[in-house]
Amino acid sequence: MNKFLKDVLQGLQSSPKYLDSKYFYDKKGDELFQKIMASDEYYLTNAEMEIFSKQSGKIADKVLTEAKQIDVVEFGPGDAVKSIHLLKELMQKHSISNYFPIDISENIIKVLSKHLPVQIPHLRLKGFAGEYFDMLSLVNEISSNQKLVLFLGANIGNFKFNEMPQFCKHLRSLLSAGDMVLIGFDLKKDPAKILAAYNDKAGYTKEFNLNLLKRINKELNANFKINNFQHYATYDPIPGACRSYLISIKQQSVKIEEAEINFEKNEPVFMEISQKYSVKEIDEILLQCGFEVMSHFFDSDKYFTDVLLKC
Ligand SMILES: C[S@@+](CC[C@H](N)C(=O)[O-])C[C@H]1O[C@@H](n2cnc3c(N)ncnc32)[C@H](O)[C@@H]1O
């Protein structure tokens, strides 16, 4: 059974039901995510973009206090619109040996491999389409250079609060002493501002969530009626957890390949978490995971931080 089918059935046969958000990103999902990022409510992109457009020189200088020449590995680069600023700074300083983007979306890797070397001449790019850690192990096989791993866009928020340290420890175990990591975290702030970012007026987030049902229909021979599901987002300010759900608006059953999945009226399917952190929580957790915090880079509103870590 293919992995996508196995994960979808496992999620929808569980109680409560869930789907894994890493499957949002097919070609249509990539396009919708670009629209979400460009929406007025999605402050995360502007905040992190401000950090990269204004402070990439500072970030590069800090990185180069620890290494003269590095491989840059990027987890989930999307269109690399932020990291391009840092890549350009490091290229100008003749400090990048290789750039290895890793993304589960083959489409993303194809697009980046075509466009990035045009925007940054002489950049040696080799893309890897697949899961973060599987692909990082392949990178380790082909290069033993000192590394800077980028994990931007608050992707780390897609792990639950208690799963995030596990992810960071796994990452640390695949790196060597002297390697560095730059992680983007969305910070706790006005709950209304956070909730609005996951409930945009134009409805792109809703479409993005429903697109996963369309993808399952297309790729797993399923018959979801998309209009029978509604998008619902919540934010709980104490744990800092923003959660998205699809709600079945009626009792219904859906076929996926040979399986039949029953939904009650108003039954939720958990789709995604976007976890928010305080600076104190970030520093404490990362220290426990074996990283030394070198610097925080904040936007002017302090909505977001990119934290530079050393192994
Ligand atoms: C939210 S986008 C962020 C894009 C970019 N980092 C930014 O800040 O604009 C998440 C990206 O991570 C990729 N992704 C999600 N889960 C992944 C996984 N488990 N392994 C590899 N890539 C993944 C997606 O395909 C997508 O390109």
The ligand as an SDF file (V2000), in Angstrom:
LIG
                    3D

 27 29  0  0  0  0  0  0  0  0999 V2000
    4.6290   26.3830    5.0500 C   0  0  0  0  0  0  0  0  0  0  0  0
    5.6240   26.0500    3.6210 S   0  0  0  0  0  0  0  0  0  0  0  0
    6.9730   27.1110    4.0260 C   0  0  0  0  0  0  0  0  0  0  0  0
    7.7960   27.5400    2.8930 C   0  0  0  0  0  0  0  0  0  0  0  0
    9.0200   28.3970    3.2070 C   0  0  0  0  0  0  0  0  0  0  0  0
    9.8960   27.7810    4.1970 N   0  0  0  0  0  0  0  0  0  0  0  0
    8.6290   29.7710    3.6500 C   0  0  0  0  0  0  0  0  0  0  0  0
    8.9510   30.1360    4.7660 O   0  0  0  0  0  0  0  0  0  0  0  0
    8.0070   30.4990    2.8740 O   0  0  0  0  0  0  0  0  0  0  0  0
    6.1210   24.4340    4.0480 C   0  0  0  0  0  0  0  0  0  0  0  0
    7.0310   23.7370    3.0470 C   0  0  0  0  0  0  0  0  0  0  0  0
    7.5570   22.5510    3.6810 O   0  0  0  0  0  0  0  0  0  0  0  0
    7.3480   21.4010    2.8620 C   0  0  0  0  0  0  0  0  0  0  0  0
    7.1360   20.2500    3.7750 N   0  0  0  0  0  0  0  0  0  0  0  0
    6.1310   20.0790    4.6740 C   0  0  0  0  0  0  0  0  0  0  0  0
    6.3060   18.9250    5.3800 N   0  0  0  0  0  0  0  0  0  0  0  0
    7.4520   18.3630    4.9150 C   0  0  0  0  0  0  0  0  0  0  0  0
    8.1800   17.1720    5.2590 C   0  0  0  0  0  0  0  0  0  0  0  0
    7.7590   16.3470    6.2210 N   0  0  0  0  0  0  0  0  0  0  0  0
    9.3340   16.8990    4.5890 N   0  0  0  0  0  0  0  0  0  0  0  0
    9.7730   17.7320    3.5940 C   0  0  0  0  0  0  0  0  0  0  0  0
    9.1230   18.8780    3.2380 N   0  0  0  0  0  0  0  0  0  0  0  0
    7.9900   19.1950    3.8790 C   0  0  0  0  0  0  0  0  0  0  0  0
    6.1440   21.7660    2.0030 C   0  0  0  0  0  0  0  0  0  0  0  0
    6.1000   21.0660    0.7860 O   0  0  0  0  0  0  0  0  0  0  0  0
    6.3060   23.2900    1.8040 C   0  0  0  0  0  0  0  0  0  0  0  0
    7.0760   23.6160    0.6740 O   0  0  0  0  0  0  0  0  0  0  0  0
  1  2  1  0
  2  3  1  0
  2 10  1  0
  3  4  1  0
  4  5  1  0
  5  6  1  0
  5  7  1  0
  7  8  2  0
  7  9  1  0
 10 11  1  0
 11 12  1  0
 11 26  1  0
 12 13  1  0
 13 14  1  0
 13 24  1  0
 14 15  1  0
 14 23  1  0
 15 16  2  0
 16 17  1  0
 17 18  1  0
 17 23  2  0
 18 19  1  0
 18 20  2  0
 20 21  1  0
 21 22  2  0
 22 23  1  0
 24 25  1  0
 24 26  1  0
 26 27  1  0
M  CHG  2   2   1   9  -1
M  END
$$$$
